[in-house]
Amino acid sequence: MTRKVVKGSVIADLLAENPIQDYEALDFEFPDEHINEVDCEEEGPADVWEMYFDGAVNLSGNGIGAVLVSPDGKHFPIAVKLRFDCTNNVAEYEACVMGLQAAIEMKIRKLEVYGDSALIIYQVKGEWQTKDPKLIPYQKYLLELIKKFEEISFTHLSRDKNQFADALATLAVMAQIEEGQMIQTLKIKARNEPTYCFMIEEEPDSKPWYHDIPIITELQNSVGKPK
């Protein structure tokens, strides 16, 4: 069957005969009509720093590394070569202590600490007991350092997510550093193009590099001309 056309007056009559309770007319006046978009910014930890630490013990020597990351993403790496015999756990504690000491010197009040040593993280959090006599003094000293922060947390993460601190610890082990000598902080950059690409400079007259080659210029000028 062919459907009949429903006139607009029929719909209007139906609405008039069946009014809706608590109905409010739409207000088409927009006092802030000049505003095109409203963004809601979530309150984030703008003043919270991050710290990653790791220790390295092997036949070549012992080293520790830590990196402090500011809220805006700046990295402050630290690496120290240990000239005394120690276990892996002692090296991890040394790295954590060194990072906290650096944070205190930089007057950091809120810190999130990350490490791949489950033993250190859970001992500091009080979830695991410390029975090794060599580690008890480290744990006590760490707890004293923690009191100097307004907010601090400890989180265990996998080794593949702690590569920067691990690389710093390994660098401290491999580097030949004399006692009392200090090496300036490393500067690491990311580059997407080979070095020789930076040899091509822009022409001062804004003309392409091939403007003075007759063959290329003639071919370019002939493009688009009618035959």
Salt bridges, closest charged atoms under 4 A:
ASP47 OD2 - LYS110 NZ 3.22
ASP54 OD2 - ARG159 NH1 3.56
ASP116 OD1 - ARG159 NH2 3.92
GLU127 OE2 - LYS125 NZ 3.74
GLU144 OE2 - LYS147 NZ 3.32
GLU151 OE2 - LYS110 NZ 3.99
ASP166 OD1 - ARG159 NH1 3.46
